[in-house]
Amino acid sequence: MEQANTPTTTDQSLNPSNGSFPASLEEIVIRVHRASQQFKDDPIELLELLRTLERLHQEIRVNLFEPSLPNTRNDLYDLLQDIEEMGGWPYIERMKLQAFLRNMASEMETSRQSKE
């Protein structure tokens, strides 16, 4: 893939040239970026693009991501800590995730104390 023809985004976490994406995701990001640029003056087409991305997000979340979540509280806590350190979770504001982690840590500590 030629770097000169690779579109970049304003959000560097979505910039495929930053080297953090597998090649298959790079292609998706490039295609979505090109489509959004193609429709930049057409709010109806941009809205349809956003709706399509939202449906795809929901399908992946419900059918693949949620079933893959850890089954134990400790493993889920570890995953959430990793998500927090790596920049958050889609549609969960960072402060809400931080509060959730504090509450979960407190609950885990209470649970451990009651077992002792």
N, C-alpha and C positions, 0 to 999 in steps of 0.2 A: 504494500500500500504506500503510495507516494505521500510524503509529508506535505508537499506543497498544495496538493488537492484535498487534503483532509480538513473538513470544516472544524472550526473550534467553537466552543461555547463560552459564554461569559462565566459560567460556573465551572471552575477548574476540575472539580470532582467528576464532571461529565465530559471532560475533554479527553477524547480517546488517545490523543498524542501524549498524555501524561504517563502512559505505560502501565497503568494499574488494571486495565480491562483485558479479559480474554479476547481473542480475535473475533469471536462470534458476537460479543457484546459491542465491540468497537463498530462493527458493521451496522448493528441496530442503531446505535447512537448517531452514526453518520447519516443513515437514511432518515431518521426522525428529524434530525437537524435540517437536512436538505428539504424535507417536506414542509417543515415550519417556515423556512426561508421562502419557499415557493409560494406559500399562502400568507406571507407577512402582511399583505394589504387586504386580506379577505377574512374578516372575523368569523364568518359562518364556517369556512373551511378550517380555520384554526380551532374553533369550538368543536368541530367534528373530530379533529385530530386529538384534542384533549379528552373527549368522551371515549374515543377508541383506546387511548392509553389508560384511562381510568378503568375501563372494562377489562383490559389485559392485566392491569395491576390487581384488580379484584380476583380474577380467575387464578392467577399465580398465587396470590395470598391464601385464598380459600382452599384451592385444590392441591397445592403443593407445599407452600411455606408452613401453614398452620399444622398440617399433619406431620411435618418434619420436626416440629418443636420438641425439645427434650421432655421426658416424662417425669423427671424428678425435680423437686424444688431447687436443689443445689445446682443441677445442670442448667435449669432455666435461669437462675440467678447469674451464673457464669456467662451465659449467652447475653443476658441483658447488660451486664457490665461491659462485655466486649462491644456490644452495639453502642453503648454510651461513649466508650473511649474512641470509637471509630467514627463518631459524628452523628449519632442518632438513628432513629427508625422512621421510615416514611409515615407521615401523618400523626406522629406523636411528637409534640413539641419537646425540646430538650429539657426544659424545666419540669415538665410533667414526668418525663422519664427519670430524671434525677430524684424527684419526690417518690416515685414508685419504687426505685431501688432502695431509698432510705427506709421506706415502710416495709419492704420485703426483708431487708436486713434486720430490722427491728423484730419482725415477726419470726424470722429464723432464730434469732437470739432467744426470744421468749420460748420458742418451741424447744430449743436445746436445754434451757434452764429447767423447763418442766419435766424433761426426761431424766435429769440428774437427781 
